[in-house]
Amino acid sequence: MKGRLIMATVAKLESTEEDFSPNTIYPVTLNQILPFPDQPRQHFDEQGIKDLAESIQEKGQQTPVVLCKNPSYPEHFMLVGGERRFRAFTLISQLTGKNPEVLAVFKPFENGENHFRIALLDNHHRKGLCELDEAHAFAKLHHKFGDTIARIAKDMGKSVSHVNQYILVAGLPEEVKELMNPNLPRIERLNISAAIKIAQGVPKSNPDLRIELARESVERSLPVVEVSAFVERRTEQAGYRIGGSRRKPSDDYKALLGFFGRTKTQLKRHCAHPNIEALFLKRDDPAADKKAALESIDSVVRQLESLRRKIAGDET
């Protein structure tokens, strides 16, 4: 029965798009689906994708993906909504060596601009974009498609100031946005509030200062109020200032103590894990992942040993 349904779906590739009922779920094979190249979501939680793939294998696909026909690719369907589900099925295909069946509903073909809007709204309603992807999406709507700030705010259910701030963040240097990668540990990540302060307070004509302030904010784990003061002082006059005070050697000492404190806290949490061995058993390649973890530990230990020798005065 499933085979006949898939063959019927394939046959519709050669028919008009209206043959696809908008309220009907059709089975298609994974290799018939092409991802949308302008997908608004660029950062994905890899563990979340793995969990979704496991759920689909155990319980089946709960929500269909959204596809459309594309005249440029007559033998395939273009993904409109459901990038996470598409990636989960891709992972299933890699693990099983099979071409899985994907349940889908169809929408009429849209131009690139409308396709982007539909994909953005699908992401927004199902599992919100990370701040960085949201900033890039708002900037694209405004700068490339000509949407007003007010329209974006209305369509996305956000305030005008929120949209304005995020568009400013999208204009930050790539080095700053790399620090906002949601896959980074929180302690190593520039939060959106700090990024907004830097985007608002430092002119685009001074990208080096933007990068410098972002790195300092992360390194020192500065609260937003301190970032704001930091930005204000640095843009007013020369010389590092932190929290309104000129940077002193004691600032570096405080940063070093903060590093020690955060490191001890993290180590204590991980060392107290009741069964850390079990973490690796859930991975696709436990042996390789355990080897990578041990190599990381060895690298950290070597660097800490080097730092200890410098502090003790043993290193020439």
C-alpha positions as CSV (number, residue, x, y, z in Angstrom):
1,M,0.0,0.0,0.0
2,K,2.8,2.4,1.0
3,G,4.6,1.6,-2.3
4,R,1.5,2.5,-4.3
5,L,1.1,5.8,-2.5
6,I,4.7,6.8,-3.1
7,M,4.4,5.9,-6.8
8,A,1.2,8.0,-7.0
9,T,3.1,10.9,-5.4
10,V,5.9,10.5,-7.9
11,A,3.4,10.5,-10.8
12,K,2.2,13.9,-9.6
13,L,5.6,15.3,-10.3
14,E,4.6,15.3,-13.9
15,S,1.2,16.7,-13.3
16,T,0.0,20.2,-12.3
17,E,0.6,21.4,-8.8
18,E,-3.2,21.8,-8.2
19,D,-3.4,18.0,-8.2
20,F,-2.0,18.0,-4.7
21,S,-4.8,18.6,-2.2
22,P,-3.6,21.1,0.5
23,N,-5.3,19.1,3.2
24,T,-3.9,15.7,2.3
25,I,-0.7,14.1,3.7
26,Y,1.4,12.4,1.0
27,P,4.3,10.0,1.5
28,V,7.5,10.9,-0.4
29,T,11.0,9.4,-0.2
30,L,13.8,11.5,1.3
31,N,15.8,11.6,-1.9
32,Q,12.9,13.4,-3.6
33,I,13.3,16.4,-1.2
34,L,15.7,19.3,-1.8
35,P,16.5,21.6,1.2
36,F,15.7,25.3,0.8
37,P,19.0,27.1,0.2
38,D,17.9,30.3,2.0
39,Q,16.7,28.4,5.1
40,P,16.5,31.1,7.9
41,R,17.7,28.6,10.6
42,Q,21.5,28.3,10.2
43,H,22.3,27.0,13.7
44,F,21.0,23.6,14.8
45,D,21.1,21.8,18.1
46,E,22.8,18.6,16.9
47,Q,21.7,16.6,20.0
48,G,18.2,17.8,19.4
49,I,18.3,16.5,15.8
50,K,19.5,13.1,17.1
51,D,16.8,13.0,19.7
52,L,14.2,13.9,17.1
53,A,15.6,11.1,14.8
54,E,15.3,8.6,17.6
55,S,11.7,9.7,18.3
56,I,10.7,9.3,14.7
57,Q,12.2,5.8,14.6
58,E,10.4,4.8,17.8
59,K,7.1,6.6,17.5
60,G,6.8,7.6,13.8
61,Q,6.7,11.0,12.3
62,Q,4.1,13.1,14.2
63,T,4.1,16.2,12.0
64,P,4.5,16.3,8.2
65,V,7.0,18.5,6.5
66,V,5.8,21.2,4.0
67,L,6.9,20.9,0.4
68,C,6.2,22.6,-2.9
69,K,7.0,21.8,-6.5
70,N,9.7,24.0,-8.1
71,P,9.8,24.5,-11.9
72,S,13.6,24.6,-11.7
73,Y,13.8,21.1,-10.2
74,P,10.9,19.2,-11.9
75,E,12.0,15.8,-10.5
76,H,12.1,16.9,-6.9
77,F,10.2,18.7,-4.2
78,M,11.5,21.8,-2.4
79,L,11.3,22.0,1.4
80,V,9.2,24.8,2.7
81,G,8.9,24.0,6.3
82,G,10.3,21.3,8.5
83,E,14.1,21.7,8.3
84,R,14.7,19.9,11.7
85,R,12.5,17.0,10.6
86,F,14.3,16.8,7.2
87,R,17.7,16.7,9.0
88,A,16.4,14.0,11.4
89,F,15.4,11.9,8.4
90,T,18.7,12.5,6.8
91,L,20.4,11.2,9.9
92,I,18.2,8.2,9.9
93,S,19.2,7.5,6.3
94,Q,22.9,7.8,7.2
95,L,22.5,5.4,10.1
96,T,20.3,2.8,8.3
97,G,21.6,3.1,4.7
98,K,18.0,3.4,3.6
99,N,15.9,6.0,1.8
100,P,13.1,6.6,4.4
101,E,9.6,7.7,3.7
102,V,8.7,11.2,4.7
103,L,5.1,12.4,5.3
104,A,4.4,15.8,3.7
105,V,1.8,18.3,2.8
106,F,2.0,20.6,-0.2
107,K,1.8,24.3,-0.7
108,P,1.8,26.2,-4.1
109,F,5.1,27.2,-5.4
110,E,6.3,30.6,-4.2
111,N,9.0,32.9,-5.3
112,G,12.2,33.1,-3.3
113,E,11.0,36.0,-1.2
114,N,7.7,34.4,-0.1
115,H,9.4,31.0,0.3
116,F,11.7,32.6,2.8
117,R,8.8,34.2,4.7
118,I,7.0,30.9,4.9
119,A,10.1,29.1,6.1
120,L,10.8,31.9,8.7
121,L,7.2,31.7,10.1
122,D,7.4,27.9,10.2
123,N,10.6,28.1,12.3
124,H,9.2,30.8,14.4
125,H,6.0,29.0,15.3
126,R,7.5,25.5,15.8
127,K,10.8,26.1,17.5
128,G,12.0,29.7,17.7
129,L,15.2,30.7,16.0
130,C,18.3,31.4,18.0
131,E,19.0,35.2,18.4
132,L,21.6,35.3,15.7
133,D,19.5,33.5,13.1
134,E,16.6,35.8,14.0
135,A,18.8,38.9,13.6
136,H,19.9,37.7,10.1
137,A,16.4,36.9,9.1
138,F,15.1,40.4,10.1
139,A,18.0,42.0,8.4
140,K,17.2,40.1,5.2
141,L,13.6,41.0,5.2
142,H,14.5,44.7,5.8
143,H,17.5,45.2,3.6
144,K,16.9,42.7,0.7
145,F,13.1,42.4,0.5
146,G,12.4,46.0,1.6
147,D,10.0,45.2,4.5
148,T,9.5,48.1,7.0
149,I,10.5,47.6,10.6
150,A,6.8,47.9,11.5
151,R,5.8,45.2,9.1
152,I,8.4,42.8,10.4
153,A,7.4,43.5,14.0
154,K,3.8,42.8,13.2
155,D,4.4,39.7,11.2
156,M,6.7,38.2,13.8
157,G,4.8,39.3,16.9
158,K,7.7,41.4,18.1
159,S,8.1,45.0,19.2
160,V,9.6,47.6,16.8
161,S,12.5,48.2,19.2
162,H,13.2,44.4,19.3
163,V,13.4,44.2,15.5
164,N,15.5,47.4,15.3
165,Q,18.0,46.0,17.8
166,Y,18.3,42.6,16.1
167,I,18.9,44.2,12.7
168,L,21.8,46.2,14.3
169,V,23.2,43.0,15.7
170,A,23.1,41.4,12.2
171,G,25.5,44.2,11.1
172,L,28.2,43.3,13.7
173,P,31.5,41.9,12.4
174,E,31.7,38.1,11.8
175,E,34.2,37.8,14.6
176,V,31.6,39.1,17.0
177,K,28.8,36.9,15.7
178,E,31.0,33.9,16.0
179,L,31.0,34.6,19.7
180,M,27.2,34.4,19.7
181,N,27.1,30.8,18.2
182,P,24.4,29.0,20.3
183,N,26.5,25.8,20.2
184,L,29.2,27.5,22.3
185,P,29.1,26.8,26.1
186,R,27.1,29.6,27.7
187,I,30.2,30.9,29.6
188,E,32.1,31.3,26.3
189,R,29.2,33.0,24.5
190,L,28.3,36.7,23.9
191,N,24.7,37.1,25.0
192,I,22.2,39.1,22.9
193,S,21.9,41.9,25.4
194,A,25.7,42.6,25.3
195,A,25.7,42.3,21.5
196,I,22.9,44.9,21.3
197,K,24.8,47.3,23.5
198,I,27.9,47.0,21.4
199,A,25.9,47.3,18.1
200,Q,24.2,50.4,19.4
201,G,27.1,52.1,21.0
202,V,30.1,51.5,18.7
203,P,29.9,52.8,15.1
204,K,30.2,50.3,12.2
205,S,33.1,52.4,11.1
206,N,35.1,51.0,14.0
207,P,34.8,47.2,13.6
208,D,38.1,46.5,15.5
209,L,36.6,48.1,18.7
210,R,33.4,46.2,18.3
211,I,35.4,42.9,18.2
212,E,37.6,44.0,21.1
213,L,34.7,44.9,23.3
214,A,32.9,41.7,22.5
215,R,35.9,39.5,23.4
216,E,36.4,41.5,26.6
217,S,32.8,41.1,27.6
218,V,32.9,37.3,27.2
219,E,36.3,36.9,28.8
220,R,35.3,38.9,31.9
221,S,31.7,37.7,32.0
222,L,30.6,41.3,32.3
223,P,26.9,41.9,33.2
224,V,25.0,44.1,30.7
225,V,25.3,47.2,32.9
226,E,29.1,46.9,32.9
227,V,29.1,46.2,29.1
228,S,27.1,49.4,28.6
229,A,29.5,51.4,30.8
230,F,32.4,49.7,29.0
231,V,31.1,50.7,25.6
232,E,30.3,54.3,26.7
233,R,33.8,54.9,28.1
234,R,35.7,53.3,25.2
235,T,33.8,55.3,22.6
236,E,34.3,58.6,24.5
237,Q,38.0,58.6,25.0
238,A,41.1,56.4,24.5
239,G,42.2,53.9,27.1
240,Y,40.5,50.7,28.3
241,R,37.8,51.4,30.8
242,I,35.7,48.7,32.6
243,G,32.7,49.7,34.6
244,G,33.8,53.3,34.4
245,S,37.3,52.8,35.6
246,R,40.5,52.7,33.6
247,R,41.8,49.2,33.1
248,K,44.5,48.3,35.7
249,P,46.7,45.3,36.2
250,S,44.3,44.2,38.9
251,D,41.6,43.8,36.2
252,D,43.7,41.1,34.6
253,Y,44.2,39.5,38.0
254,K,40.4,39.5,38.6
255,A,39.9,38.0,35.2
256,L,42.4,35.2,36.1
257,L,40.6,34.5,39.4
258,G,37.3,34.4,37.5
259,F,38.7,31.9,35.1
260,F,39.9,29.7,38.1
261,G,36.5,30.0,39.8
262,R,34.5,29.1,36.7
263,T,36.9,26.2,35.8
264,K,36.6,24.7,39.3
265,T,32.8,25.0,39.2
266,Q,32.6,23.2,35.9
267,L,35.1,20.5,36.9
268,K,33.2,19.9,40.2
269,R,29.9,19.5,38.3
270,H,31.3,17.1,35.7
271,C,33.4,15.1,38.2
272,A,30.3,14.6,40.4
273,H,28.3,13.1,37.5
274,P,26.9,9.8,38.7
275,N,27.8,7.9,35.6
276,I,29.8,9.9,33.1
277,E,30.6,6.6,31.2
278,A,26.9,6.4,30.2
279,L,27.2,9.7,28.3
280,F,29.5,8.2,25.7
281,L,27.3,5.1,25.3
282,K,24.6,7.3,23.8
283,R,26.9,8.6,21.1
284,D,27.0,7.4,17.5
285,D,30.7,6.4,17.9
286,P,31.4,6.1,21.7
287,A,35.1,5.0,21.2
288,A,35.9,8.0,18.9
289,D,34.1,10.5,21.1
290,K,35.8,9.2,24.3
291,K,39.2,9.5,22.6
292,A,38.4,13.1,21.6
293,A,37.3,13.9,25.1
294,L,40.6,12.4,26.5
295,E,42.6,14.4,24.0
296,S,40.8,17.6,25.1
297,I,41.5,16.8,28.8
298,D,45.2,16.2,28.0
299,S,45.4,19.5,26.1
300,V,43.8,21.4,29.0
301,V,46.1,19.7,31.5
302,R,49.2,20.7,29.5
303,Q,48.0,24.3,29.3
304,L,47.2,24.5,33.0
305,E,50.6,23.0,33.8
306,S,52.2,25.7,31.7
307,L,50.2,28.4,33.5
308,R,51.2,26.9,36.9
309,R,54.8,27.0,36.0
310,K,54.6,30.6,34.9
311,I,52.9,31.6,38.1
312,A,55.4,29.7,40.2
313,G,58.3,31.3,38.2
314,D,59.5,27.9,37.1
315,E,59.2,28.6,33.3
316,T,62.0,30.5,31.6
